[in-house]
Amino acid sequence: MRAASISKADHPLLALASDELLARARPVKLLLFDVDGVLTDGRLYLDNHGEEYKAFNSRDGHGLKMLQRNGVDVGIITGRNSEIVAHRTRELGIRHVRQGCADKFPVYEQMIGELGLVPEQVGFVGDDVVDLPIMLRVGLAVSPRDGHFLIQRHSHWVSPNDGGRGCARDVCELLMLAQGTFGAEMQRYY
């Protein structure tokens, strides 16, 4: 695969991406994620002492690292508080992390204001109706394949994979493909 030219035959996501979708993905400078149901499969594991566990997909994590390496910031806005999420985001080098957000939209507005971004420069990946206020006001709204039907209806794109099972990687690669950085990133591995 040459860095200069990636065709629809080179990557299956390009076959699923319209020109309009790629145009929406090009200006994105910040990609935000919900956690439960997006970076995880949405299940919460609790032991007898109330200790919480979550499972993250390692390929999703590598996608987040590649995207950041190619100039797109990554952030988290989630309704729950979890030390597990704090640990995982530190591990991935994600600087923009907001947890315990019962109302996510004001947090989104504050974050993009602090970063000097406009909505067209922001993408958001959400899976449930609490994510709609943000998703309706970003340049690129994405749902996992198993997202709530209203989220899918109001998304610009639905990933071919479920939350916690490749959805985040799909979005990262879609952005790199749209922004022309995917080929060069893949050359690192050849």
Solvent accessible surface area in square Angstrom, and as a share of the most:
residue,aa,sasa,rsa
1,M,84,0.38
2,R,172,0.63
3,A,44,0.34
4,A,102,0.79
5,S,55,0.35
6,I,43,0.22
7,S,56,0.36
8,K,113,0.48
9,A,103,0.80
10,D,61,0.32
11,H,16,0.07
12,P,102,0.64
13,L,9,0.04
14,L,16,0.08
15,A,70,0.54
16,L,100,0.50
17,A,3,0.03
18,S,63,0.40
19,D,115,0.60
20,E,119,0.53
21,L,8,0.04
22,L,19,0.09
23,A,52,0.40
24,R,83,0.30
25,A,0,0.00
26,R,122,0.45
27,P,52,0.33
28,V,1,0.00
29,K,101,0.43
30,L,0,0.00
31,L,0,0.00
32,L,0,0.00
33,F,0,0.00
34,D,10,0.05
35,V,1,0.01
36,D,27,0.14
37,G,8,0.08
38,V,0,0.00
39,L,11,0.06
40,T,1,0.00
41,D,40,0.21
42,G,34,0.32
43,R,132,0.48
44,L,69,0.35
45,Y,90,0.34
46,L,114,0.57
47,D,53,0.27
48,N,154,0.79
49,H,170,0.76
50,G,54,0.52
51,E,101,0.45
52,E,30,0.13
53,Y,110,0.42
54,K,24,0.10
55,A,63,0.49
56,F,53,0.22
57,N,26,0.13
58,S,88,0.56
59,R,164,0.60
60,D,4,0.02
61,G,2,0.02
62,H,66,0.29
63,G,0,0.00
64,L,2,0.01
65,K,88,0.37
66,M,1,0.00
67,L,0,0.00
68,Q,48,0.21
69,R,105,0.38
70,N,38,0.19
71,G,58,0.56
72,V,4,0.02
73,D,46,0.24
74,V,2,0.01
75,G,0,0.00
76,I,0,0.00
77,I,0,0.00
78,T,3,0.02
79,G,38,0.36
80,R,96,0.35
81,N,113,0.58
82,S,14,0.09
83,E,121,0.54
84,I,52,0.27
85,V,4,0.02
86,A,20,0.16
87,H,104,0.46
88,R,44,0.16
89,T,7,0.04
90,R,149,0.54
91,E,92,0.41
92,L,12,0.06
93,G,44,0.42
94,I,10,0.05
95,R,173,0.63
96,H,18,0.08
97,V,39,0.23
98,R,73,0.27
99,Q,46,0.20
100,G,36,0.34
101,C,13,0.08
102,A,106,0.82
103,D,89,0.46
104,K,10,0.04
105,F,42,0.18
106,P,66,0.42
107,V,29,0.17
108,Y,3,0.01
109,E,90,0.40
110,Q,108,0.48
111,M,1,0.00
112,I,15,0.08
113,G,54,0.52
114,E,109,0.49
115,L,65,0.33
116,G,65,0.62
117,L,32,0.16
118,V,79,0.46
119,P,51,0.32
120,E,101,0.45
121,Q,48,0.21
122,V,0,0.00
123,G,0,0.00
124,F,0,0.00
125,V,0,0.00
126,G,0,0.00
127,D,26,0.14
128,D,61,0.32
129,V,64,0.37
130,V,92,0.53
131,D,0,0.00
132,L,29,0.14
133,P,52,0.33
134,I,1,0.00
135,M,2,0.01
136,L,99,0.49
137,R,116,0.42
138,V,11,0.07
139,G,6,0.05
140,L,0,0.00
141,A,0,0.00
142,V,0,0.00
143,S,0,0.00
144,P,0,0.00
145,R,132,0.48
146,D,82,0.43
147,G,8,0.08
148,H,66,0.29
149,F,121,0.51
150,L,50,0.25
151,I,0,0.00
152,Q,58,0.26
153,R,161,0.59
154,H,76,0.34
155,S,19,0.12
156,H,69,0.31
157,W,20,0.07
158,V,52,0.30
159,S,1,0.01
160,P,46,0.29
161,N,50,0.26
162,D,30,0.16
163,G,0,0.00
164,G,12,0.11
165,R,137,0.50
166,G,11,0.10
167,C,0,0.00
168,A,0,0.00
169,R,48,0.18
170,D,14,0.07
171,V,0,0.00
172,C,0,0.00
173,E,21,0.09
174,L,0,0.00
175,L,0,0.00
176,M,1,0.00
177,L,21,0.10
178,A,11,0.08
179,Q,50,0.22
180,G,61,0.58
181,T,34,0.20
182,F,9,0.04
183,G,1,0.01
184,A,57,0.44
185,E,5,0.02
186,M,29,0.13
187,Q,73,0.33
188,R,143,0.52
189,Y,112,0.43
190,Y,175,0.66
